[in-house]
Amino acid sequence: MRRAERSDAAEPSPVVGERPWFAPADSAGVRQVAARVGAWTGLLCGPVALALCWFTTASPPPPAPQATVEEARWAAAGPAGWAEQAVAAYLDGDIDAVRDYFPTVSDADLPDAHAPRPGLRMGVVGVQELAPGYWGVTVAVGAPREEAQAPAVRHFALGVAASGDGWVATGLPSEVAVAVPEAAVPVDYEPRPLPRGPVGETVRAWARAYLLADGELDRYLAPGFSQRPLWPTRYTDLDVDSVTVRSGQEERVEGIPADGAVVEVLARLHATDAEGRAWGLEYALTLTARSGRWEVSALAPAPALTPDTPTNTGASAGGAGVPPAPSTAPTGSALTDTNTSPGF
């Protein structure tokens, strides 16, 4: 019994809180290895993270949106119309109105009062923004000529600056010369007119229905193209002088056309009004074939030009001392009659 008791006493008693055999060892060596691994991981990841940060942030910010051509056009419309009225007041000799348009000009520099000239026709033909809120405007003025040597149209340049909610002239108008076209701009149509045939007959019937309200216009229009005749019409008769086909399309008008064939033509005609005056008119038309006949499928605002035709899109009514007017302005407007008498 004593031997058994001694053997029992020799066995170690279990220690409270002893870690199981499968628990990870917690030694100083293990902690040192873990520290080294963490340090190398940080060093290796540092350049990679820096490169990712560089490539994701190095791209420049998107540029600020620029003003569109349409916005520039509308921005110039206000000072252009205002300049037209200012030049009209200046030429009419209305001193009170001139003072409103030209407040920076002294009374000694204002034009002498005179009776307004009847029949003045005004039109803005050039606008250029010289600086933010400052425009140079060129106005064309047409008036009945008292002498044969007098110019048919005069041009005045005017500086217009934004002032509060309106505009103000920076000085009196300057009468300027205009650039003379060096040569006519060639249009892209054959020089020889077409002989009488289906194309010419369609053009003539369309012109009479469109300009004279002679017949039903829809009969000569292709499906999908709608058009209204001039009404009330001022013309009583017309003659088609010539119909020329677009260059390179001569073969399309020969024989009976296939359905869907398209040809472009330029029609020149003279229309006579109720007073017996003849007016020369031109129409750039597109014709489409359907069921063996030609029908008008489009009316272009202007004839087509030859390919690579050089055109000056920057200058409009420019002359000595007049900067070229960009095409973003409402240039080339028709002359506006300043009186109430009816005109063409």
Secondary structure, DSSP 4 states (H G I P E B T S, - for coil): -HHHHHHHHHSPPPPTTPPPTTSPP--HHHHHHHHHHHHHHHHHHHHHHHHHHHHHH-SPPPPPPPPPHHHHHHHHHHHHHHHHHHHHHHHHT-HHHHHHH-TTS-GGGSPPP-PPPTT-EEEEEEEEEEETTEEEEEEEEE---SSTTS-SEEEEEEEEEEETTEEEESS--EEE--PPPSSPPPBSB-SSPPPSSHHHHHHHHHHHHHHS--S-GGGGB-TT------SS--EEEEEEEEEEEBTT-GGGGSSSPPTT-EEEEEEEEEEEETTS-EEEEEEEEEEEEETTEEEEEEEESSPPBPTT----SS-SS--TT-PPPPTTS--SPPPEESSSS---
